[in-house]
Amino acid sequence: MIDLALENQVSVIGIIASFVGVAVMLGIGVSILGGIALDCSTVSGYNEATPEESDGWALSCIEAQNQTASAYSLLLVILIVVASVSILFVVRLLG
């Protein structure tokens, strides 16, 4: 007969593993979509030779794209940290 404490540990570990998997996949997916969503090459004032020297709306678009990429990278780090803390918490409860 399976011990109930062991059965609860297995279900908790499965939940944590799925949370970590979803957190990492969500972070990577958001990072990929964040880079694709802002295409500044169609905005007027875009300089194809050196995009950093664009002016007007194109320059604003490029700056927003850089800030968005940084925010999505930070989101991925936060999700991984939250997943790690939850794993440590549950391991502490089980131990």
ABEGO torsion letter per residue (X at the ends): XBBAAAAAAAAAAAAAAAAAAAAAAAAAAAAAAAAAABBAAABBGBBAABAAABBEAAAAAAAAAAAAAAAAAAAAAAAAAAAAAAAAAAAAAAX
